Structures are given as structure tokens and as C-alpha cells.
Amino acid sequence: MHTIARTSTTDMEVTSIRLERELKDKLKEIAGNQGYQALIRNVLWNYVQQKSGEWNPRFSRADIRASIAATAQQDERCVLTGKLIEAQQPMLLGLTKNGDMVPLSVESLAL
């Protein structure tokens, strides 16, 4: 996951959220040196961008190691182009260098 440079932490507001200890521990493991609070901010920004239509792709074709054909079970957005993939439409699932499976439009990998 790529870090988003947004705002200095001194300019951020403190927000309290209750998390299960197990969830917090797993987030810390995943975040590594990045820190779990920065990870959560990135996850929340990604969610906001996807839901608001302010899509800002953070992947390139070079990030995709392999792809397989699939059918969207719900609306998705291609991580390379930002194009909407509607439910029940053909799509690809791309395996990234980090081992994540991400939605791809069928034409997004065309040369």
C-alpha cells in the first residue's frame, strides 16, 4: 500500500475509535514500520476516494504480476484506470507484487 502525503500530524484532529485488541494487533503486524495509524488513514482515504468518485489510481501495470478472468459480483473500480466495472460484467482480478488481488477492467492490461 502506498502512503498518501496529506497533512502534518500536528494539523490533524485527534479522534478516538474503539477497536478489538486482536484487530489492533493485526493492524500493527500489517503496517510494519509505517505504523497502524498511518495504515488506517490510508485505508480510510482509499474508501472515501472510491465511494466519492474521486478515484486516484495508485497502481501501474508494472505492479500487476498476473491476472485471471472473473465476473464482478458487485460494482468495482479498476485500480489502473478508475473505470467502473458494473456487477455481472466481465473483469480481471490482478495479483499485485504485494500479493493483493485487485479489480481490473478487461481492457486495462491491453498493450
Beta strands, then each sheet from edge to edge (+ up, - down):
strand 1: 64-71
strand 2: 76-77
strand 3: 84-85
strand 4: 90-96
strand 5: 101-104
sheet 1: 1+ 4- 5+
sheet 2: 2+ 3-
end
